[in-house]
Structures are given as C-alpha cells and as structure tokens.
Amino acid sequence: MIGKVTGGSNPTGLLNYCYYEKEKLSVAEKARLTPADVRGEIVYIQNLGINTMPDGRFDMDYLAKQFRDCADKNQNLKNYVWHQSFSFPKGETPTKEQIQRISTTFAKDFGFSENQLVVFQHNDTNHAHFHIVANRINFNGKTTANDGYSYLKTGTFCRKIEQELGLQTTPNMKALLPEKEREISSNTLAQSIRDKIDRNLLKHKTMEDLRKSLEKEGVKIYQNRGVSFLDTKTAAKFKGSDLGREYSLMNIEKRLGQQPVIEKTMIPEKTKDIEIKSSPKLEMDWGMGM
C-alpha cells in the first residue's frame, strides 16, 4: 500500500474529482450529470450531513459548503482541505470494511478523528485505491492536522496498516510510482539525500541555515524557481520534486522549523459519524487515480 497527500483550498473541485473524476464542472455540465457519471463510491463519511438528489446521487456541493462553513471559523489557514489517497499493488483488492478501518485509523493517527471526512473508493484501474477528503479545521475553528512531514508519516502509516491487516508490503512506497520516479526512489544515493534533508529540517527555520548545514554533510542546494540538491562526492544532482513531493521548494519552505505534532480536540456531541452502506446506484466499477 502506498499513500500520497496533497492540500488545497477548493473542496468543490476535489469532491467532484473523487466522485465524478471531473474537477471543473460548469453549471451546464452539472445539470447534465446522471448516475452513470459517478466514478467513486462513498464508503465512509464522518461529521458531515448528506443530501441525496432525486436520481440517487449525493450532492457534492452540499458537502463542499459544509467544508467551507467550518473553514470560515479559522481565517489563518488557507489550505484547509487534506487530500489523501492510498493505492494497493496489482491484484490486491481490499474490502469495504478494510477501507473503512484504514480510514478511521488514519483519522485517529493524523488528527482528523473529530473533523469532517469522506472516503471514496475507486476500482477502475489496475491498482485498487481510495481517496480521503478531510478538513484540517475542526468545529471549534482549530487546526488539528499538521501537514509537516506528511510523506514520512504516510510511509510509516502504510507499513503499520500492512502489518495489521496482512496486506502486501510495498517497501519505500515505490512499487506503484511511474518508472522514472521508481528509479529515483530506489536510488540509495537519493535516499541518503532525503535522510539528510529530513534530519536537518528539524534543526532549522530558514533556507540559508538549511543550506549551510547540508553543505557540511556534502549536499549543496541550488535554488531558482525550484530547488535541486547536489551530492558533492559523486556530482549527482536531483531535482527536489524528483526526490518526492515533500522535497519541492514550496514544501521544503513549509517544513522548515515545523514539528510533526498531531493535536486532538473535541466537537459538539450532536455531530455524529455516518457510515454509508453501498447503494446499487453507486456500485459501479471505477478506479491517487493517484
């Protein structure tokens, strides 16, 4: 099992992608949608109300409005939408119960236990996978999910779930990556650079301090519109984005000085989890795409 994580501020586009595999929909396009356009099956939902259309589809605009209303309680966090996906090796098909268990464990481990969260299962590719869309802001207006070190936390979480559920092990989260990324991921030198970056990010709060510290360990930083890392011994150079999403310039700057703390807060008792059983109108084959 491998996981990928992204963040954003547009719940509508993400929910439409997970449900219809169409991120941008005009008013006219939405009016033409039918149950045949549904590509994702909702298998779990928590702390969100649902609105069912006359033809049996769930209303994504209604879900998105709840995300926005909650986010309005905290104007300091722009990218409040967390998009997590988990994909499985070819031939491995988790049950809905397993996906629900993974989702609730994820919510507990990543700080979403009391937050809005919805899970879409996709089965239309060679690799079964599912998407989690969650709100980083809880009902009290507090940010409960820290996005620092999300790549590392996701890898640790995947190994834990594989062991607990007896799933196939996907070492280093590389088995389902595109060929170029897989080659870089399997490169021991690239992994060594990742380790040095991760270790030094814990110590520093500015790019300049990170640059000086890495140079002492034989890694030079080249920064322009993006960021690259050069191993001084071998002269091998890696783009940050090729090392992994967490090593792009934007995410390096976000991670500087952050600590991987996950907080938990309470919400009003009236908010309850809703588990949605499969509906014949939604049971159609479909399958972090990844």
Order of alpha helices (4+ residues) and beta strands (2+ residues): beta-alpha-alpha-beta-alpha-beta-alpha-beta-beta-alpha-alpha-alpha-alpha-beta-beta-beta-alpha-alpha-beta
